[in-house]
Amino acid sequence: MKRRDFLAASAVLPLLASPPAFAAKKTPAKTTPVKTTPAKPAKSFAAEAPDEPRNALSLPDEPLPQWRTYDIASTIALKKVESQATRVWLPLAQYKDTPWQRSLGHRWQGNFENAGIYRDPVAEMEVFYADWKASAGEPQLHIVSQVATQDRHFDITRRITTVERNEVLRRCLQSSAQVPNDGLVRRTAERIVGRIKDPVAQGKAIYDWVVENADFDPAQPGFGGGNIGAMLDSGRLVGKSADIALLFVALCRGMGLPARPVYGLRVDYSRLFGGLGVNVPGADLSQAQHCRAEFYAPGYGWIPVDPSDVRKASLDERLSNSDPKRVVLKKLLFGFWEMNWISLNAAQDVELRGTAGKPVPALLLPHAETAAGRFDSQDTERFSYKVSARRVDG
């Protein structure tokens, strides 16, 4: 997004939605966070009003750093697994620090036999695991992760010199059962892009097409996304955030643009629209998963997009395609992530360590396994899962 376009969009942000009933105090995070630093005493989400937005003409060329630090508390209890050895896996915040997110550490307790964290460097994913003996009774776990975030902006007027690793780019071009990159997917992508040669413009054309043709449906099952080839074949481009993000990813890969979904969790209110954030302090976030996407352009690096939130806001607010609010939101969410959301991972077809079971399409929810098989937190008869977030900076 050009700087002037971002500034213009920023000026309209206050018009997109009414101010939330609560806000959080904004203070810069530490300049050099240390992951072993104990978490600060928790505060509630703020009680004071947000800063008044400035006029676009007075905004600096670069947004001021506004780091926000959160304690993400997850509580897990398993039922009906007595007398069975049990293992649990829980995805953690992305451990690789970026200009928009930093993982500051974790602490946990429970009646497990052993527990720890392992990293998958290929997927840049960090996973917590815990084991219980058959005689342990009802497994219990409480883990708190501290994460700092600030909004992510893409500026097309600035090029970068760092280059992504070739193995990462190759992986983000691969076809899979869930995300094919040939056949109908490739033909659709070629039709969308036409004669456009510039990678950024190609990604923008695909983004625009997905926004205009997909529909957000909160009633669709699951969080990991469906089969994109089958979706295109049916002509029914309907789903949740992962479905819409994976549609964008598949079309990009079909054109030879490296792209990947980024799975995460909403943790705070949105200044854009209420439905794009968490509007109740301390709310249970076990259903607040949200998937975004990014694609790679040489000279610019990874460019963030969020086509599903354009469709979600359009549905929630009943915005027509020509509504000025929707027009601004569509422009803004190409190259911008509002970091009231934490990134967990971009992994697909995840092999859980310590099991011979099949890979899971995406690790967005906690999973458990006993001798009777594997299940996730959507199995509410056996799996109790609660997660909440609190601002702790300042």
C-alpha positions as CSV (number, residue, x, y, z in Angstrom):
1,M,0.0,0.0,0.0
2,K,1.3,3.4,-0.9
3,R,2.0,5.7,2.1
4,R,-0.5,8.2,0.9
5,D,-3.2,5.5,0.6
6,F,-2.5,4.2,4.1
7,L,-2.7,7.7,5.5
8,A,-5.9,8.4,3.8
9,A,-7.3,5.1,5.1
10,S,-6.1,5.9,8.6
11,A,-8.1,9.1,8.5
12,V,-11.3,7.2,7.8
13,L,-10.7,4.6,10.5
14,P,-12.8,6.4,13.1
15,L,-15.7,6.4,10.7
16,L,-15.7,2.6,10.3
17,A,-17.2,1.7,13.6
18,S,-18.3,3.2,16.9
19,P,-15.7,3.5,19.6
20,P,-15.5,0.3,21.8
21,A,-16.9,0.4,25.3
22,F,-13.5,-0.1,26.7
23,A,-9.9,0.4,25.6
24,A,-6.4,-0.4,26.7
25,K,-3.7,2.0,27.9
26,K,-1.1,2.3,25.2
27,T,2.5,2.3,26.2
28,P,5.7,1.3,24.4
29,A,7.0,-2.2,25.1
30,K,10.6,-2.6,26.4
31,T,13.1,-2.1,23.6
32,T,14.9,-5.4,24.3
33,P,12.4,-7.9,25.7
34,V,14.0,-10.9,27.3
35,K,12.1,-14.2,27.1
36,T,13.1,-15.3,30.6
37,T,11.9,-12.2,32.3
38,P,9.0,-13.0,34.7
39,A,5.6,-11.7,33.7
40,K,4.5,-8.5,35.3
41,P,1.4,-8.5,37.6
42,A,-1.7,-8.7,35.4
43,K,-3.9,-5.7,34.8
44,S,-7.3,-5.8,33.4
45,F,-7.9,-4.5,29.9
46,A,-7.7,-0.7,30.2
47,A,-10.4,1.5,31.6
48,E,-9.4,4.7,30.0
49,A,-10.5,6.0,26.6
50,P,-8.3,5.4,23.6
51,D,-6.2,8.3,22.3
52,E,-8.0,10.5,19.9
53,P,-7.1,9.6,16.3
54,R,-5.1,12.3,14.6
55,N,-6.0,13.9,11.3
56,A,-4.2,12.1,8.4
57,L,-2.3,15.3,7.5
58,S,-0.6,15.2,10.9
59,L,0.3,11.6,10.9
60,P,4.1,10.8,10.6
61,D,5.4,9.0,7.6
62,E,5.8,5.9,9.8
63,P,3.3,4.9,12.5
64,L,4.7,5.5,16.0
65,P,5.6,2.3,17.8
66,Q,2.7,1.2,20.0
67,W,3.6,-2.1,21.5
68,R,0.9,-3.9,23.5
69,T,1.7,-6.8,25.9
70,Y,-0.7,-9.6,26.7
71,D,-0.8,-12.5,29.1
72,I,-2.6,-15.3,27.2
73,A,-3.9,-17.8,29.8
74,S,-5.1,-21.3,28.6
75,T,-6.7,-23.8,30.9
76,I,-7.3,-27.4,29.8
77,A,-9.1,-30.3,31.6
78,L,-9.7,-33.7,30.0
79,K,-12.7,-35.8,30.9
80,K,-13.5,-39.5,30.5
81,V,-9.9,-40.4,30.0
82,E,-9.2,-41.9,33.5
83,S,-6.9,-45.0,33.4
84,Q,-5.5,-44.0,30.1
85,A,-2.1,-42.5,29.3
86,T,-2.7,-39.1,27.7
87,R,-0.7,-36.5,25.7
88,V,-1.8,-33.0,24.9
89,W,-0.4,-30.6,22.3
90,L,-1.1,-26.8,22.4
91,P,0.1,-24.4,19.7
92,L,2.0,-21.4,21.2
93,A,2.6,-17.9,19.8
94,Q,5.1,-17.8,16.9
95,Y,8.5,-17.8,18.6
96,K,10.4,-16.0,15.8
97,D,10.4,-12.3,16.7
98,T,9.2,-9.9,14.0
99,P,8.7,-6.1,13.8
100,W,5.0,-6.8,14.8
101,Q,5.1,-9.6,17.3
102,R,7.5,-10.9,20.1
103,S,7.1,-13.9,22.2
104,L,8.2,-13.1,25.8
105,G,8.0,-16.4,27.6
106,H,5.7,-19.1,29.1
107,R,4.9,-20.5,32.5
108,W,2.8,-23.5,33.3
109,Q,1.5,-25.8,36.0
110,G,-0.7,-29.0,36.3
111,N,-0.8,-32.6,37.4
112,F,1.1,-33.9,34.4
113,E,4.0,-36.4,34.6
114,N,6.2,-34.3,32.3
115,A,5.8,-31.3,30.0
116,G,7.8,-29.0,27.8
117,I,8.1,-27.1,24.6
118,Y,9.4,-28.2,21.2
119,R,10.1,-26.2,18.1
120,D,9.5,-27.2,14.5
121,P,12.1,-25.0,12.7
122,V,10.8,-25.9,9.3
123,A,7.3,-24.6,10.1
124,E,8.6,-21.9,12.5
125,M,6.2,-23.3,15.0
126,E,6.4,-23.8,18.8
127,V,4.3,-26.4,20.5
128,F,3.7,-27.1,24.2
129,Y,3.2,-30.8,25.1
130,A,2.3,-32.6,28.4
131,D,2.0,-36.2,29.3
132,W,-0.1,-37.9,32.0
133,K,0.2,-41.5,33.3
134,A,-2.8,-43.8,33.3
135,S,-3.1,-43.4,37.0
136,A,-3.0,-39.6,37.1
137,G,-6.8,-39.1,37.2
138,E,-8.3,-36.2,35.3
139,P,-5.6,-34.3,33.4
140,Q,-5.3,-30.6,34.3
141,L,-3.1,-27.9,32.7
142,H,-2.8,-24.2,33.0
143,I,-0.3,-22.2,30.9
144,V,0.3,-18.5,30.5
145,S,2.1,-17.1,27.5
146,Q,3.2,-13.4,27.3
147,V,3.2,-11.8,23.8
148,A,3.8,-8.3,22.6
149,T,2.3,-6.9,19.4
150,Q,2.1,-3.8,17.3
151,D,0.2,-3.1,14.1
152,R,1.8,-4.5,10.9
153,H,2.1,-2.1,7.9
154,F,3.3,-2.7,4.4
155,D,4.8,0.3,2.5
156,I,5.2,-0.2,-1.2
157,T,7.5,2.8,-1.4
158,R,10.2,1.0,0.6
159,R,12.1,-2.0,-0.7
160,I,14.1,-4.4,1.5
161,T,17.5,-6.1,1.0
162,T,16.9,-9.2,3.1
163,V,15.8,-12.3,1.2
164,E,13.7,-15.2,2.4
165,R,15.3,-18.6,2.5
166,N,14.8,-20.7,-0.7
167,E,13.5,-23.7,1.2
168,V,10.8,-21.5,2.8
169,L,9.7,-20.1,-0.5
170,R,9.7,-23.6,-2.1
171,R,7.5,-24.9,0.7
172,C,5.1,-21.9,0.2
173,L,4.7,-22.9,-3.5
174,Q,3.9,-26.6,-2.9
175,S,0.7,-28.2,-3.7
176,S,-1.2,-30.3,-1.0
177,A,-4.4,-32.2,-0.7
178,Q,-6.0,-29.2,0.9
179,V,-4.3,-26.5,-1.2
180,P,-3.7,-27.6,-4.8
181,N,-1.9,-25.3,-7.1
182,D,-2.7,-26.8,-10.5
183,G,-5.7,-27.7,-12.7
184,L,-8.7,-25.4,-12.0
185,V,-6.8,-23.5,-9.3
186,R,-4.1,-22.5,-11.8
187,R,-6.6,-21.7,-14.6
188,T,-8.6,-19.5,-12.2
189,A,-5.5,-17.7,-11.1
190,E,-4.3,-17.1,-14.6
191,R,-7.7,-15.7,-15.5
192,I,-7.7,-13.3,-12.5
193,V,-4.1,-12.0,-13.1
194,G,-4.3,-11.8,-16.9
195,R,-1.3,-9.9,-18.3
196,I,-0.2,-8.5,-15.0
197,K,3.5,-9.2,-14.5
198,D,4.4,-7.4,-11.3
199,P,4.2,-9.8,-8.3
200,V,2.7,-7.2,-5.9
201,A,0.1,-6.3,-8.5
202,Q,-0.6,-10.0,-9.1
203,G,-1.2,-10.5,-5.4
204,K,-3.4,-7.4,-5.3
205,A,-5.5,-8.7,-8.2
206,I,-6.0,-12.1,-6.5
207,Y,-6.9,-10.4,-3.2
208,D,-9.5,-8.2,-4.9
209,W,-11.0,-11.2,-6.6
210,V,-11.2,-13.2,-3.4
211,V,-12.8,-10.3,-1.6
212,E,-15.4,-9.8,-4.3
213,N,-16.2,-13.5,-4.9
214,A,-15.9,-15.3,-1.5
215,D,-18.5,-15.2,1.3
216,F,-17.9,-15.4,5.0
217,D,-20.2,-18.0,6.7
218,P,-19.7,-18.4,10.5
219,A,-21.9,-21.6,10.4
220,Q,-19.3,-23.6,8.5
221,P,-17.7,-26.3,10.6
222,G,-14.1,-26.4,11.8
223,F,-11.2,-23.9,11.8
224,G,-8.6,-25.4,9.6
225,G,-10.1,-24.7,6.2
226,G,-11.5,-27.0,3.5
227,N,-10.3,-28.3,0.2
228,I,-9.8,-25.4,-2.1
229,G,-10.0,-27.4,-5.3
230,A,-13.4,-28.8,-4.3
231,M,-14.5,-25.3,-3.4
232,L,-13.6,-23.9,-6.8
233,D,-15.1,-26.9,-8.6
234,S,-18.4,-26.4,-6.8
235,G,-18.5,-22.7,-7.5
236,R,-19.5,-22.1,-3.9
237,L,-16.8,-20.0,-2.3
238,V,-18.2,-19.9,1.2
239,G,-16.4,-20.5,4.5
240,K,-14.7,-19.2,7.6
241,S,-11.5,-17.2,7.7
242,A,-9.3,-20.3,7.0
243,D,-11.3,-21.2,3.9
244,I,-11.0,-17.7,2.5
245,A,-7.3,-17.3,3.4
246,L,-6.5,-20.7,1.9
247,L,-8.4,-19.7,-1.3
248,F,-6.1,-16.7,-1.6
249,V,-3.0,-18.8,-0.8
250,A,-3.9,-21.5,-3.4
251,L,-4.5,-18.9,-6.2
252,C,-1.2,-17.2,-5.4
253,R,0.7,-20.5,-5.5
254,G,-1.1,-21.3,-8.8
255,M,0.5,-18.2,-10.2
256,G,4.0,-19.0,-8.8
257,L,3.7,-16.5,-5.9
258,P,4.9,-18.0,-2.6
259,A,2.0,-17.6,-0.1
260,R,0.9,-19.1,3.3
261,P,-1.9,-19.0,5.7
262,V,-1.1,-17.6,9.2
263,Y,-3.3,-19.1,12.0
264,G,-3.8,-17.0,15.1
265,L,-6.1,-15.8,17.9
266,R,-8.0,-12.5,18.4
267,V,-7.1,-11.1,21.9
268,D,-8.3,-7.5,22.0
269,Y,-10.9,-5.0,20.7
270,S,-10.7,-3.8,17.1
271,R,-10.7,-0.1,16.2
272,L,-12.1,-1.1,12.8
273,F,-15.3,-3.0,13.5
274,G,-16.5,-4.7,16.7
275,G,-16.8,-8.1,15.0
276,L,-13.1,-8.0,14.1
277,G,-12.0,-8.1,17.7
278,V,-12.9,-9.1,21.3
279,N,-15.2,-6.6,22.9
280,V,-15.6,-8.1,26.4
281,P,-12.6,-7.9,28.8
282,G,-11.5,-11.3,30.0
283,A,-13.8,-13.1,27.6
284,D,-13.3,-16.8,26.7
285,L,-11.4,-16.8,23.5
286,S,-11.6,-20.6,22.8
287,Q,-13.7,-19.7,19.7
288,A,-11.7,-16.6,18.7
289,Q,-9.4,-18.3,16.2
290,H,-8.8,-16.3,13.0
291,C,-6.7,-17.1,9.9
292,R,-5.0,-14.4,7.8
293,A,-2.5,-14.8,4.9
294,E,0.6,-13.3,3.4
295,F,2.4,-13.6,0.1
296,Y,6.0,-13.0,-1.0
297,A,7.2,-10.4,-3.5
298,P,10.9,-10.1,-4.3
299,G,12.3,-6.8,-3.0
300,Y,9.4,-6.4,-0.6
301,G,9.3,-9.6,1.5
302,W,6.1,-10.9,3.0
303,I,3.0,-8.8,2.4
304,P,0.1,-9.3,4.8
305,V,-3.5,-9.5,3.7
306,D,-6.8,-10.3,5.4
307,P,-9.5,-10.9,2.8
308,S,-11.8,-12.8,5.2
309,D,-12.2,-9.8,7.6
310,V,-13.5,-7.7,4.7
311,R,-16.1,-10.3,4.1
312,K,-16.9,-10.7,7.8
313,A,-17.3,-7.0,8.4
314,S,-19.5,-6.8,5.3
315,L,-21.7,-9.5,6.7
316,D,-21.8,-8.2,10.3
317,E,-22.4,-4.6,9.3
318,R,-24.5,-5.3,6.2
319,L,-22.2,-3.3,4.0
320,S,-22.8,-3.2,0.2
321,N,-19.9,-3.5,-2.2
322,S,-20.1,0.3,-2.8
323,D,-20.4,1.3,0.9
324,P,-17.5,3.8,1.6
325,K,-16.7,1.9,4.8
326,R,-16.2,-1.4,2.9
327,V,-14.2,0.4,0.2
328,V,-11.8,1.8,2.8
329,L,-11.6,-1.5,4.7
330,K,-10.8,-3.5,1.5
331,K,-8.0,-1.0,0.7
332,L,-6.6,-1.1,4.2
333,L,-6.5,-4.9,4.7
334,F,-4.2,-5.3,1.7
335,G,-0.9,-4.7,3.5
336,F,-2.1,-4.2,7.0
337,W,-2.7,-6.4,10.0
338,E,-4.4,-4.9,13.1
339,M,-2.5,-6.7,15.8
340,N,-5.3,-7.2,18.2
341,W,-4.5,-10.8,17.2
342,I,-1.5,-13.0,17.8
343,S,0.1,-15.2,15.2
344,L,0.5,-18.9,16.2
345,N,2.0,-20.5,13.1
346,A,1.8,-20.9,9.4
347,A,2.1,-24.7,9.4
348,Q,0.0,-27.1,7.3
349,D,-0.2,-30.9,7.5
350,V,1.4,-30.8,11.0
351,E,2.9,-34.0,12.3
352,L,2.5,-33.9,16.1
353,R,5.6,-35.1,17.9
354,G,5.3,-38.2,19.9
355,T,2.5,-39.8,17.9
356,A,2.2,-42.1,14.9
357,G,-1.1,-40.7,14.0
358,K,-1.9,-38.8,10.8
359,P,-0.9,-35.2,10.4
360,V,-3.5,-32.6,11.2
361,P,-4.3,-30.0,8.4
362,A,-3.5,-27.1,10.8
363,L,-2.5,-26.8,14.4
364,L,-4.9,-24.0,15.6
365,L,-6.6,-25.9,18.4
366,P,-5.2,-28.0,21.3
367,H,-5.2,-31.7,20.6
368,A,-5.2,-34.7,22.9
369,E,-4.4,-38.4,22.4
370,T,-5.1,-41.6,24.4
371,A,-5.0,-45.2,23.5
372,A,-8.6,-44.7,22.1
373,G,-7.4,-42.1,19.6
374,R,-6.9,-38.4,19.0
375,F,-9.4,-35.6,19.6
376,D,-9.3,-31.8,19.8
377,S,-10.9,-29.1,21.9
378,Q,-14.1,-29.2,19.7
379,D,-14.9,-32.5,21.4
380,T,-16.5,-30.8,24.4
381,E,-17.6,-34.1,26.0
382,R,-14.0,-35.0,26.7
383,F,-12.1,-31.7,26.3
384,S,-12.6,-28.6,28.4
385,Y,-10.6,-25.6,27.0
386,K,-10.7,-22.0,28.1
387,V,-8.4,-19.2,27.0
388,S,-8.4,-15.5,27.9
389,A,-6.1,-12.5,27.4
390,R,-5.2,-9.5,29.6
391,R,-3.1,-6.4,28.9
392,V,-0.1,-6.3,31.2
393,D,2.0,-3.5,29.8
394,G,2.4,-0.1,31.4
